[in-house]
Amino acid sequence: FDANPQEIFWVLLDACSLNVIEQCQRCYVDQEPNSQITFQTCLPSVNATTGLEAGYVFTIADSSGNGLCDDGICGSYDIMYGEEVVFESAGAFEDEQKVFLGSGLDYCPASAENDTMIISTNPTTAPPILPPTNAPTSLAPRVTPSPTTLPPSPVLCRPGLLTKFQLNMTFDANPQEVFWVLLDACTLTVMERCQGCYVDEDPNSQITFQTCLPSFNETTGLEAGYVFTMNDGGGNGLCADGVCGSYSIIYGEEVIFESDGIYEDQQRVFLGSGLTNCPGNIETDDGVQ
């Protein structure tokens, strides 16, 4: 680490499904400056859908935007995949650094209309958001939020170029367990994130987050797609002691998703075109681009 281990967090995703495989959110708040850590885990070698080599994407991020560096002195990290060191970093990045492992995006499932594998391709339709199979069958009691919180000033996004994203959330009794990330669905670039944002938030309180997102994919010129993932460190969603919070997402001017807070570790929502307009999923006269 550099002098500020508490600023570091990382996530390891399945490159095709964007499922979180491993993550470290606020793991290092008690770590000593300039200390060392080693993390190890085992990953599936084969993609369960394609039967081909699996691919992953590792993203390390620094909340202060100066990587693993502080006052001109940098830490470092390296990644072993299999028996080889596949990446070494001198720590000199800004907000984040991304590393693709295994096959990366190469062997992601092709679109449903094609029988062959398409390089750098994801499913052409976003999977639906389903509750976990062991979710409670009856609705939990709802949190009654405090009416004293004033809504934020509205974000104005330039029409035709930017689209408004808004998250409205009512917490359960443990706001500090909640974190989320908003990715570009094609590149997996982090557009917005909240890691450790709610440690000082009151139980059962409300928040609203707003931002503007590019309306179009820079590469294809078509409608942009994003994936929002809500996570809970306690593994019980926005519920505690049988009482649940909730959240909703506005994209553009429409409420596109409402959650009753009943999930486990995470819940995922695709926005805009989702994965449909990613390069490799676009139908042309010659087939798939």
C-alpha angles and dihedrals in degrees: 000000000000119000093291112054091161090071094063126093133155143186133202114207135186098250094221106039096026088226113158107247098175133352142178115206115171090344094136104048090113096039118121118247114265091009126138133238135183123205123189134180140153121248130195108263094206131055105242092216101045102026088226131113112305122240131210139181122214119199123188117190138188119208093211094052097238101100117220091334132103128172090350095306117110135198121207143210139199134196127219117199114184106334097325135085099238099177138021123187128194088207095246101130131112123225099346147348125211129206126186116214133197111352093344107199095336099100102035112137114277124233119290092252093062130068095197132074114261118205114248093005133144130186110293093228125050115244114248121255106249128181116249114271091244095048116132112274094219128055116260121231113279127240114246102219124216111264093211097082110101118220116248123254109275119261113236113213121193107255115243094017108048134036125206119243116194129179118195114188139177111197130221120226092292112055091161090070093061124094134153143186133204115206136186098251094221104041098024088229112159108246097176134350142178115207115168091348096132104048091112096039118119118247114265092010126137133240135183123201123190135181141152121248130194108266094211137051108247093217101044102025088226130116111305123240131211138181122215119198122192115199135191121201092205094056093233102095117226091333131103128171091353095305118109137200122205143211139203134197126218116197114184104334098324134088099235100174138024122186127198088206094246105131134103124231100345147353125206131208126186116215133198111350092346107200095335099097098039113126106269094037099069118107114225134172087269095048127260118007 
